[in-house]
C-alpha cells in the first residue's frame, strides 16, 4: 500500500489500477463504503451532535453572556412549542 492510498478516503477508488478485476473490486468496495457512510444515520447523528457540542463549548468560552442568552431563548422556544401543542390537543 503506497502513501497516496493511505490518504484516500474509504469511499474513493485508488488511481492506477490496471487489472479490471482489481478495479471492479476497488469500485465495489468504495461503493459499499459510501452506502455505509450515507446510510448509517446513528453514526452521522452522533458525529453531528459531537460537532455541535464542541461548537457550543467554544461559543460559551468566547461569549458566556451570549451562551446564556441562547440557552434562555432555546428554552423559551421549547416551552412555547410544548404549550402550543398541549393547547391544540386540549381543544
Contact map, one row per residue, 1 for C-alpha under 8 A:
1110110000000000000000000000000000000000000000000000000000000000000000000000000000000000000
1111110000000000000000000000000000000000000000000000000000000000000000000000000000000000000
1111111000000000000000000000000000000000000000000000000000000000000000000000000000000000000
0111111100000000000000000000000000000000000000000000000000000000000000000000000000000000000
1111111100000100000000000000000000000000000000000000000000000000000000000000000000000000000
1111111100000000000000000000000000000000000000000000000000000000000000000000000000000000000
0011111110000000000000000000000000000000000000000000000000000000000000000000000000000000000
0001111111010100000000000000000000000000000000000000000000000000000000000000000000000000000
0000001111110000000000000000000000000000000000000000000000000000000000000000000000000000000
0000000111110000000000000000010011000000000000000000000000000000000000000000000000000000000
0000000011111000000000000000111111000000000000000000000000000000000000000000000000000000000
0000000111111100000000000000010000000000000000000000000000000000000000000000000000000000000
0000000000111110000000000110010000000000000000000000000000000000000000000000000000000000000
0000100100011111100000000100000000000000000000000000000000000000000000000000000000000000000
0000000000001111100000000000000000000000000000000000000000000000000000000000000000000000000
0000000000000111110000000000000000000000000000000000000000000000000000000000000000000000000
0000000000000111111101100000000000000000000000000000000000000000000000000000000000000000000
0000000000000001111101100000000000000000000000000000000000000000000000000000000000000000000
0000000000000000111111100000000000000000000000000000000000000000000000000000000000000000000
0000000000000000111111110000000000000000000000000000000000000000000000000000000000000000000
0000000000000000001111111000000000000000000000000000000000000000000000000000000000000000000
0000000000000000111111111100000000000000000000000000000000000000000000000000000000000000000
0000000000000000111111111110000000000000000000000000000000000000000000000000000000000000000
0000000000000000000111111111000000000000000000000000000000000000000000000000000000000000000
0000000000000000000011111111100000000000000000000000000000000000000000000000000000000000000
0000000000001100000001111111110000000000000000000000000000000000000000000000000000000000000
0000000000001000000000111111111000000000000000000000000000000000000000000000000000000000000
0000000000000000000000011111111100000000000000000000000000000000000000000000000000000000000
0000000000100000000000001111111110000000000000000000000000000000000000000000000000000000000
0000000001111000000000000111111111000000000000000000000000000000000000000000000000000000000
0000000000100000000000000011111111100000000000000000000000000000000000000000000000000000000
0000000000100000000000000001111111110000000000000000000000000000000000000000000000000000000
0000000001100000000000000000111111111000000000000000000000000000000000000000000000000000000
0000000001100000000000000000011111111100000000000000000000000000000000000000000000000000000
0000000000000000000000000000001111111110000000000000000000000000000000000000000000000000000
0000000000000000000000000000000111111111000000000000000000000000000000000000000000000000000
0000000000000000000000000000000011111111000100000000000000000000000000000000000000000000000
0000000000000000000000000000000001111111100000000000000000000000000000000000000000000000000
0000000000000000000000000000000000111111100000000000000000000000000000000000000000000000000
0000000000000000000000000000000000011111111100000000000000000000000000000000000000000000000
0000000000000000000000000000000000000111111110000000000000000000000000000000000000000000000
0000000000000000000000000000000000000001111111000000000000000000000000000000000000000000000
0000000000000000000000000000000000000001111111100000000000000000000000000000000000000000000
0000000000000000000000000000000000001001111111110000000000000000000000000000000000000000000
0000000000000000000000000000000000000000111111111000000000000000000000000000000000000000000
0000000000000000000000000000000000000000011111111100000000000000000000000000000000000000000
0000000000000000000000000000000000000000001111111110000000000000000000000000000000000000000
0000000000000000000000000000000000000000000111111111000000000000000000000000000000000000000
0000000000000000000000000000000000000000000011111111100000000000000000000000000000000000000
0000000000000000000000000000000000000000000001111111110000000000000000000000000000000000000
0000000000000000000000000000000000000000000000111111111000000000000000000000000000000000000
0000000000000000000000000000000000000000000000011111111100000000000000000000000000000000000
0000000000000000000000000000000000000000000000001111111110000000000000000000000000000000000
0000000000000000000000000000000000000000000000000111111111000000000000000000000000000000000
0000000000000000000000000000000000000000000000000011111111100000000000000000000000000000000
0000000000000000000000000000000000000000000000000001111111110000001000000000000000000000000
0000000000000000000000000000000000000000000000000000111111111000000000000000000000000000000
0000000000000000000000000000000000000000000000000000011111111100000000000000000000000000000
0000000000000000000000000000000000000000000000000000001111111111001000000000000000000000000
0000000000000000000000000000000000000000000000000000000111111111111000000000000000000000000
0000000000000000000000000000000000000000000000000000000011111111000000000000000000000000000
0000000000000000000000000000000000000000000000000000000001111111000000000000000000000000000
0000000000000000000000000000000000000000000000000000000000111111111000000000000000000000000
0000000000000000000000000000000000000000000000000000000000111111111100000000000000000000000
0000000000000000000000000000000000000000000000000000000000010011111110000000000000000000000
0000000000000000000000000000000000000000000000000000000000010011111111000000000000000000000
0000000000000000000000000000000000000000000000000000000100110011111111100000000000000000000
0000000000000000000000000000000000000000000000000000000000000001111111110000000000000000000
0000000000000000000000000000000000000000000000000000000000000000111111111000000000000000000
0000000000000000000000000000000000000000000000000000000000000000011111111100000000000000000
0000000000000000000000000000000000000000000000000000000000000000001111111110000000000000000
0000000000000000000000000000000000000000000000000000000000000000000111111111000000000000000
0000000000000000000000000000000000000000000000000000000000000000000011111111100000000000000
0000000000000000000000000000000000000000000000000000000000000000000001111111110000000000000
0000000000000000000000000000000000000000000000000000000000000000000000111111111000000000000
0000000000000000000000000000000000000000000000000000000000000000000000011111111100000000000
0000000000000000000000000000000000000000000000000000000000000000000000001111111110000000000
0000000000000000000000000000000000000000000000000000000000000000000000000111111111000000000
0000000000000000000000000000000000000000000000000000000000000000000000000011111111100000000
0000000000000000000000000000000000000000000000000000000000000000000000000001111111110000000
0000000000000000000000000000000000000000000000000000000000000000000000000000111111111000000
0000000000000000000000000000000000000000000000000000000000000000000000000000011111111100000
0000000000000000000000000000000000000000000000000000000000000000000000000000001111111110000
0000000000000000000000000000000000000000000000000000000000000000000000000000000111111111000
0000000000000000000000000000000000000000000000000000000000000000000000000000000011111111100
0000000000000000000000000000000000000000000000000000000000000000000000000000000001111111110
0000000000000000000000000000000000000000000000000000000000000000000000000000000000111111111
0000000000000000000000000000000000000000000000000000000000000000000000000000000000011111111
0000000000000000000000000000000000000000000000000000000000000000000000000000000000001111111
0000000000000000000000000000000000000000000000000000000000000000000000000000000000000111111
0000000000000000000000000000000000000000000000000000000000000000000000000000000000000011111
